[in-house]
Amino acid sequence: MTRLPDLKGPELRARETTLDRELSLYSANRLALDLSRGKPAPAQLDLSHGLEQQLNDNYKSASGIDTRNYGNLRGIDEARDLGGQLLGIPAANVIAGGNSSLFLMHLVTSTAMSQGVWGDDRRWSTTAKVKVLTPVPGYDRHFTLCDALGIGMINVQMNEHGPDMDEVEALVAADPSIKGIWCVPKYSNPTGCVYSNETVERCAKLPAHAAADDFLVFWDNEYGVHDFVYPAETLADILSLSKTAGTQDHIALFASTSKITFSGGGVSFVGGSENFLNAIEKALSVMMVGPDKVNQLRHSRFLAGRLDQHMLRHAEILKPKFDIVDQILQTELAPLGIATWTRPKGGYFVSLDVLPGTAAETVRLAKTTGLTLTPAGATFPGGKDPMDSNIRIAPTFATTEEITTAMEVLVLCVKLTSVRKLLKDQTA
Ligand SMILES: Cc1ncc(COP(=O)(O)O)c(C=O)c1O
């Protein structure tokens, strides 16, 4: 098959006519498809129905805490064990919270801003214009969180093994108003990349290189155990590496069971050094008398000794969905030279890069046929993808049949938009 960029005007126009006709056949079917939802499918939620049987009127934690009552801001021991397992750190370095790690990320960021998390007078609010580094494409809610707190964002390029660390190190060394970096180190949202050992080590050392003495590495390990290709990818232990580097008070780790059990009813975790946890516990104590320990107990009992087995069940549901996405992209787009995409071994997303200047139009065109995609630009701060080329595909929620049709429509939209862009460029 000829690469589309190699075709001349008349050939491109002929392609445009054919593709337009093919797409109109789909449009006539009044589709209602959605590849924008990064959430578990109902079948994945069903894997956790055993949660409800765990309490059986026995609310006592292993150490005898009555989980129905107030108190224990750091959470019950067995929940902290679970958090330690998800984050790959000792339970003593974990606080188990409520149902949202995003809430904990907001708490850490706002505490760094207002009171500081180092038990001294360092706080971000003493800097006029606080900024953080945002590897892109990235997770839109990290950006929304920063926006809400008035924090500026500086984009850095996301590569196959994590952020471009040369760029990151140069930026943080030069500017004391850069106070942090957002990292989704395993099966990153949306590229699915896993940070290499070297990247993790450089991230651990970053606070020592930074011009700011109140630098924080936000280590959002939401997909730490969400493998669907085995043997699973491994991630180096940033907390141990930071101890060696003397930066342990500058690493904030996050995880949750949102995509392990129930997205709306799971348990979240924040991890870090004892100094860091003290600061977070103090901030939490202003907001609550204790977390939902009943749910923590339910989760700990349900997942104790069977987390790997449980994640395997998720993998069995997810792997075929990601396979469909890759197979259709490979068959339909690879020969045409108009797109590249990622092939994650876990997580929730595929990142598709189309010809510069065509992502928004592709998403718009898909919408006209009844296919909803994540808005183009959502993977960049301010919703602005400077190249207008990135599209996030979220195949977890839809059924395999829906994904198949949705991908057929998506590749048609990519082709048609690319042909039109190439024609426009040729006549310009
Ligand atoms: C990277 C990342 N972090 C955090 C979350 C949300 O986590 P939680 O449900 O624990 O707030 C998501 C959800 O999509 C995510 O992709």
The ligand as an ORCA input file, in Angstrom:
! r2SCAN-3c Opt
* xyz 0 1
  C      -2.730      8.722     36.283
  C      -3.988      8.723     37.090
  N      -3.949      9.071     38.383
  C      -5.058      9.102     39.136
  C      -6.298      8.768     38.610
  C      -7.508      8.844     39.472
  O      -7.288      8.161     40.645
  P      -8.340      8.080     41.818
  O      -9.566      7.401     41.325
  O      -7.646      7.300     42.879
  O      -8.629      9.489     42.275
  C      -6.385      8.407     37.257
  C      -7.691      8.091     36.655
  O      -7.847      7.944     35.470
  C      -5.197      8.386     36.482
  O      -5.219      8.039     35.188
*
